[in-house]
Amino acid sequence: MAQIYLPSRKTALGSACAAAALLAVFWSNQQYHDNTEASIPTPETYECRPHTYTTEIVSVDPLLIYINEFLSSEEADLLVALGTPSLASSEIYISGQKVASKTRTSRSGGLPPSSPLVSCILTRALSFLGLAIPSPPSPPPSSQNPISNQNPNPLSLFGTPQIVQYGPGEHFSTHHDWYDRPQLLRDGSMDHVGGGRWWFNRWGSFFVYLDEEAEGGETWFPHIEARSQSLMPTSSTLKEGEEKDGGEKKWERNTEEGRGTNFLPRKGNALFWVNLHGNGTGDERVVHAGREVKGGRKTAMNLWPRVYYGGGGR
């Protein structure tokens, strides 16, 4: 006669509890997975949050400032994702015209200022500059047009940000960021002001590193002799460009050329410098070069604060 096994009440209860526990774990993991996917930001859904960074004055005259953690790692990754589809062969300006050149072998493209992510970064750069940036012209405030110098349009202050990417063997020979002659404004960023035609120049520059996958690819300033941090009382045991906490080197002397300073690509960090003298002419001491990438990839972002001239008749 066959025997039928009937589990005890205790065994059945234990099995039921175990099944319930497994179901709860599965449901919890599924919810976490779903919530994680939903919370991953994109350039379109990015929410601007308070952000902190530190600065180091590399040179006072000309002014060059090193900015630590100007971007978070997440922001840098999102900017690369946003800008990569727009990358095309880089060009340079000659007599006001864009032309291809062997002196700049990279790819570049515009970053949309309307993106919540890009707008956040532009606002951060504006906050960094404070009162230093030349105030753009502004119409008289009114109920129809409340724009003023106290609430400037980031696009009118910077123009379109640029992403640039270098692969193996690519470089940008020694150059300057300012225009030899102010450029006629064509992007509509001053339409809210009116008053005729406007010209602009690149008063300053931010160069922001978006990754650190490159071997080589340093940014070389031949006329900037950065003071070695090893000479500073608070960092007496460190080599050039090293953090007090023993972090990675950020800059070093260019020993190949025997002069100037190389700034190494460090993700999220940035350089800021002033391009123009007070009389509007270019400061040759801030010419710089993107040294050849020997391996990997170097991606960065350019922001160019503007100064405006004109406003006369059309």
PyMOL commands that set and color helices and strands:
alter all, ss='L'
color gray80, all
select helices_A, chain A and resi 9-39+73-86+116-132+154-158+229-231+233-235+284-286
alter helices_A, ss='H'
color red, helices_A
select strands_A, chain A and resi 54-59+64-68+88-89+92-94+97-99+107-110+162-166+172-175+183-184+197-202+204-209+215-216+219-221+251-253+261-263+270-274+288-290+293-295+298-303+306-312
alter strands_A, ss='S'
color yellow, strands_A
deselect
rebuild
show_as cartoon
